[in-house]
């Protein structure tokens, strides 16, 4: 009996490695395990090649890029994509029917239902005799049509065209979500810039004006710093910048604030040179510094101290902005960062900036990179930003 067991064990030990080797070898050769799996792979691969074309929505350029891949999915003689009124793309050799694409789409555009039409053609070498037109829709609104042309339109082609159209609908809805997210980020950036402009600009210009007669050269220098700061803050391109650029803008901001407050404001910076090229979200630090200046100088009889530190922390760059001022209620900060409405006593202007920075950090890098705020009444405030030093797809503008 022991001999039988030993032989069986030998066979198993011999067979299993051979099986595993065979599987690895087949994977290296690209064998997907059978015709069904190969067909599934080809379908998914073709769909994945068409998807990027719809990232900007239903556009002529995107439709033309996607048309050949969609026709490959359907296996039809020709394929047309319209926006409901005009032809965006035609793929197929028999393009003399392309001019009729918008006319074939009229009924579907009107009622949002799949339609099958006969196609008149007197060319003996043209196999196109029928077309199925399916709607393309987002949010229950018809935005275009997809039409598959062939010698006949069997039930299988109709169902396949409807499935492909639903897949395109999903891509268009994702494009709309991306667009909405972009608009939201732009709105948040406008809110952040609006926070900067009314108070800081007025106070800065008032300070500069006070030096015009007594110290014209100082007024000129401050005016140049003010121009540099506003040019950076209100630029219209780029979601990211380098830490060096962000700190240069903050230095201009603090120079103007020191001109206004004099010896009441002290600033300490400790910046590790190796983190200066790190890409950071545009205007992610200025709101923290403005908050520190506001709370660092409020209700104080002695000078306030602002400390800005940027350090190398392995895979991350850690930046902290700290003041030794009156501090904030931790519960108010929690409400601000969670998006809740703060109590009337909370600093609304500071809340806009802190919440904006926190939301942008989480959106770009994930929740683990959210803004960290340490504070308490009379204990000052320390806001810490942590960003990856290297992030795929994140580059300074």
C-alpha positions in Angstrom: 0.0 0.0 0.0 2.8 2.3 0.8 4.3 1.7 -2.6 1.1 2.7 -4.3 0.9 5.9 -2.2 4.5 6.6 -3.1 3.9 6.2 -6.8 0.8 8.3 -6.7 2.7 11.0 -4.8 5.4 10.9 -7.5 2.9 11.3 -10.3 1.2 14.2 -8.6 4.5 16.0 -7.9 5.5 15.4 -11.5 2.1 16.4 -13.0 1.4 19.6 -11.0 4.6 21.5 -12.0 4.1 20.4 -15.6 0.6 21.7 -15.5 1.7 25.0 -14.0 4.5 25.3 -16.5 2.1 24.6 -19.3 -0.3 27.4 -18.1 2.5 29.9 -17.8 3.8 28.9 -21.2 0.4 29.3 -22.8 0.0 32.7 -21.2 3.3 33.7 -22.6 2.2 32.7 -26.0 -1.0 34.7 -25.7 -3.4 31.7 -25.5 -6.5 32.9 -23.7 -7.9 29.3 -23.3 -10.4 28.9 -26.0 -12.5 30.6 -28.7 -15.0 32.0 -26.2 -12.3 33.7 -24.2 -10.6 35.0 -27.2 -13.8 36.5 -28.5 -14.4 38.1 -25.1 -10.9 39.5 -25.1 -11.2 40.9 -28.6 -14.6 42.5 -27.7 -13.2 44.2 -24.6 -10.0 45.2 -26.3 -12.0 46.9 -29.1 -14.3 48.6 -26.7 -11.3 49.9 -24.7 -9.8 51.4 -27.8 -13.0 53.3 -28.6 -13.6 54.6 -25.0 -11.0 57.4 -25.0 -12.6 59.0 -28.0 -15.7 59.9 -26.0 -13.8 61.5 -23.1 -14.7 65.0 -24.4 -18.3 64.0 -25.1 -20.0 63.5 -28.4 -17.8 65.5 -30.7 -17.0 65.1 -34.4 -13.3 64.3 -33.7 -14.2 61.7 -31.1 -16.9 60.1 -33.2 -14.5 59.8 -36.1 -11.9 58.1 -33.9 -14.5 55.7 -32.4 -16.5 54.8 -35.5 -14.2 52.1 -36.9 -13.9 50.4 -33.5 -17.7 50.4 -33.0 -18.2 49.0 -36.5 -15.8 46.2 -35.7 -17.9 45.4 -32.6 -21.0 45.2 -34.7 -19.5 43.6 -37.8 -21.7 45.7 -40.1 -21.1 47.0 -43.6 -21.0 50.7 -42.5 -21.6 52.7 -39.4 -22.8 56.3 -38.9 -22.8 58.6 -35.8 -24.8 61.8 -35.7 -25.5 64.4 -33.1 -29.2 64.2 -34.1 -28.9 66.9 -36.8 -25.6 66.4 -38.6 -23.3 63.5 -39.5 -20.3 63.3 -37.2 -18.7 60.2 -38.5 -19.0 57.5 -41.2 -17.0 54.3 -41.3 -17.4 51.9 -44.3 -16.5 51.8 -47.9 -20.0 52.7 -49.2 -19.8 56.4 -48.2 -22.3 57.5 -50.9 -25.0 56.7 -48.2 -23.3 59.0 -45.7 -25.3 62.0 -46.9 -28.5 60.3 -45.9 -27.3 59.7 -42.3 -29.1 62.7 -40.7 -32.3 61.8 -42.6 -32.2 58.2 -41.3 -31.7 59.6 -37.8 -34.7 62.0 -37.8 -37.3 59.7 -36.4 -35.0 58.2 -33.7 -33.9 61.7 -32.7 -37.6 62.7 -32.3 -39.0 59.8 -30.3 -35.8 58.3 -28.8 -36.6 54.8 -30.1 -34.8 52.3 -32.3 -35.9 52.4 -35.9 -35.2 50.2 -38.9 -35.3 51.7 -42.4 -35.0 50.5 -46.0 -32.2 52.1 -47.9 -32.7 52.9 -51.6 -29.6 52.1 -53.7 -29.4 51.4 -57.4 -25.7 50.3 -57.3 -25.4 46.6 -57.9 -22.0 46.5 -56.2 -23.4 48.0 -52.9 -24.6 45.5 -50.3 -26.4 48.1 -48.2 -30.1 47.8 -48.2 -31.2 48.4 -44.6 -30.2 50.3 -41.6 -30.9 50.2 -37.9 -30.7 53.5 -36.0 -30.5 53.6 -32.2 -30.5 56.6 -29.9 -27.5 57.9 -27.9 -28.7 59.5 -24.7 -27.5 61.1 -21.5 -29.8 61.9 -18.6 -32.8 60.6 -20.6 -32.0 63.2 -23.3 -31.3 62.1 -26.9 -28.0 63.7 -27.9 -27.3 61.7 -31.0 -27.7 58.4 -32.9 -25.7 55.4 -34.0 -26.7 53.6 -37.2 -25.5 50.2 -38.5 -25.9 49.6 -42.2 -26.0 46.2 -44.0 -27.7 44.0 -46.5 -30.2 43.0 -43.8 -30.9 43.9 -40.2 -31.5 40.7 -38.3 -32.7 40.8 -34.7 -29.2 40.0 -33.5 -27.7 43.1 -35.1 -30.5 45.2 -33.7 -29.8 43.9 -30.2 -26.1 44.3 -30.6 -26.5 47.9 -31.8 -28.7 48.8 -28.8 -26.1 47.3 -26.5 -23.2 49.2 -28.1 -25.3 52.4 -27.9 -25.9 51.8 -24.2 -22.1 51.4 -23.8 -21.6 54.7 -25.6 -24.2 56.3 -23.4 -22.2 55.3 -20.4 -19.0 56.8 -21.9 -20.9 60.1 -22.6 -22.2 60.2 -19.1 -18.7 59.7 -17.7 -17.6 62.6 -19.9 -20.3 64.8 -18.5 -19.2 63.9 -15.0 -15.6 64.8 -15.8 -16.8 68.1 -17.2 -19.0 68.8 -14.2 -16.0 68.0 -11.9 -13.9 70.4 -13.9 -16.5 73.1 -13.6 -16.7 72.4 -9.9 -13.0 72.7 -9.4 -13.0 76.0 -11.4 -15.8 77.3 -9.3 -13.9 76.4 -6.1 -10.8 78.1 -7.6 -12.9 81.2 -8.3 -14.2 81.2 -4.8 -10.7 80.9 -3.5 -9.5 83.8 -5.7 -12.5 85.8 -4.6 -11.4 85.3 -1.0 -8.0 86.7 -1.9 -9.1 89.7 -3.9 -11.5 91.9 -1.8 -9.5 92.1 1.5 -5.9 91.6 0.5 -6.0 93.8 -2.6 -7.6 96.7 -0.8 -5.3 96.5 2.2 -2.2 96.1 0.0 -3.0 99.0 -2.2 -3.7 101.1 0.9 -0.3 100.2 2.3 1.5 100.9 -0.9 -0.2 104.3 -1.1 1.0 105.2 2.4 4.6 104.9 1.1 4.2 106.9 -2.1 5.2 110.3 -0.5 7.4 109.1 2.4 9.4 106.4 0.6 8.7 106.3 -3.2 11.3 103.6 -3.8 9.7 101.3 -1.2 6.3 102.0 -2.8 7.7 101.0 -6.2 9.2 97.7 -4.8 5.9 96.8 -3.0 3.9 97.5 -6.2 6.1 95.1 -8.2 5.7 92.5 -5.5 1.9 93.1 -5.5 1.8 92.7 -9.3 3.8 89.5 -9.2 1.5 88.0 -6.5 -1.7 88.9 -8.3 -0.4 87.7 -11.7 0.4 84.3 -10.1 -2.9 84.1 -8.1 -5.2 84.9 -11.0 -3.5 82.9 -13.8 -5.9 80.8 -15.8 -3.9 77.7 -16.7 -2.5 74.8 -14.8 -3.9 72.8 -11.9 -0.5 72.3 -10.4 2.7 74.2 -9.8 6.0 73.6 -8.1 6.5 74.1 -4.4 9.2 76.7 -5.3 6.6 78.8 -7.3 4.0 78.5 -4.5 6.5 79.6 -1.9 7.7 82.5 -4.1 4.1 83.7 -4.3 3.7 83.3 -0.5 6.9 85.3 0.1 5.4 88.1 -2.0 2.2 87.9 0.0 4.1 88.0 3.4 6.3 90.9 2.2 3.2 93.0 1.6 1.7 91.9 4.9 4.9 92.8 6.8 4.8 96.2 5.1 1.3 96.6 6.5 1.9 95.2 10.0 5.5 96.1 10.5 7.1 94.4 13.6 3.8 92.9 14.6 4.4 90.1 12.1 7.4 87.8 12.3 8.0 84.9 9.8 10.3 81.9 10.0 10.8 79.6 7.0 12.6 76.3 7.0 12.6 74.8 3.5 14.5 71.7 2.4 16.0 72.4 -1.0 15.3 68.9 -2.3 11.5 69.4 -2.1 11.4 72.7 -4.1 10.7 70.9 -7.5 7.8 68.9 -6.0 4.5 69.4 -7.8 1.7 70.7 -5.6 -1.9 71.8 -6.3 -2.0 75.5 -7.4 -2.8 77.8 -4.5 -2.9 75.0 -1.9 -0.7 76.9 0.6 -1.7 80.6 0.3 -5.1 80.1 2.1 -3.2 78.4 5.0 -0.8 81.3 5.3 -3.6 83.8 5.1 -5.4 82.0 7.8 -2.2 81.9 9.9 -1.7 85.7 9.5 -5.3 86.4 10.5 -5.3 84.3 13.6 -1.7 84.9 14.4 -2.3 88.7 14.8 -5.8 88.8 16.0 -6.4 90.2 19.6 -2.7 90.2 20.4 -0.6 92.8 22.1 2.7 91.2 21.2 4.1 90.2 17.7 2.7 87.1 16.1 5.0 84.4 14.7 4.3 82.5 11.5 6.4 79.3 10.9 6.5 77.6 7.5 8.3 74.3 7.2 8.7 72.1 4.1 10.5 68.7 4.7 11.4 65.6 2.8 9.6 62.6 4.3 10.6 59.7 2.1 8.0 59.3 -0.6 6.2 62.4 0.5 6.8 66.1 1.0 5.3 67.5 4.2 4.6 71.2 4.5 3.3 72.9 7.6 2.0 76.4 8.3 1.9 77.3 12.0 0.9 80.4 14.0 1.1 81.1 17.7 -2.2 83.1 17.7 -5.6 82.7 19.3 -6.3 79.3 17.7 -9.6 77.9 16.6 -12.4 75.7 18.0 -11.5 72.2 16.9 -15.3 71.4 16.5 -15.6 74.4 14.1 -12.6 73.1 12.1 -14.2 69.6 12.0 -17.4 71.1 10.6 -15.5 73.2 8.0 -13.5 70.3 6.7 -16.5 67.9 6.6 -18.5 70.4 4.6 -21.0 71.2 7.4 -22.3 74.7 8.0 -20.1 76.3 10.7 -21.4 78.1 13.7 -21.9 81.8 13.3 -18.8 82.4 15.4 -16.6 80.5 13.1 -14.4 82.4 10.6 -16.2 81.9 7.3 -13.4 83.3 5.1 -10.9 81.0 6.7 -13.4 78.1 6.3 -13.6 78.6 2.5 -9.8 78.4 2.2 -9.3 75.5 4.5 -12.2 73.4 3.2 -11.1 74.1 -0.4 -7.5 73.0 0.2 -8.7 69.8 2.0 -11.2 68.9 -0.8 -8.6 69.4 -3.5 -5.9 67.4 -1.7 -8.3 64.5 -1.2 -9.6 64.6 -4.8 -6.1 64.6 -6.3 -4.2 62.2 -3.9 -6.9 60.4 -2.0 -8.4 60.7 1.5 -5.2 59.7 3.2 -3.7 63.0 2.0 -6.4 65.3 3.4 -5.4 68.5 5.3 -4.5 68.0 8.9 -5.2 70.8 11.4 -4.0 71.0 15.0 -5.6 73.8 17.0 -7.4 74.8 20.1 -8.5 78.1 21.8 -5.4 80.0 22.8 -3.1 77.3 21.4 -2.4 78.6 18.0 -3.0 76.6 14.7 -0.9 74.3 12.7 -2.1 73.1 9.3 -0.1 70.3 7.6 -0.2 69.4 3.9 1.4 66.1 2.8 1.8 65.4 -1.0 3.5 62.5 -2.8 6.8 63.7 -4.3 6.2 61.6 -7.4 2.7 61.0 -8.7 1.8 59.6 -12.2 -0.2 62.2 -14.2 0.6 65.0 -11.7 3.1 67.5 -13.1 3.8 71.1 -12.5 2.5 73.5 -15.2 
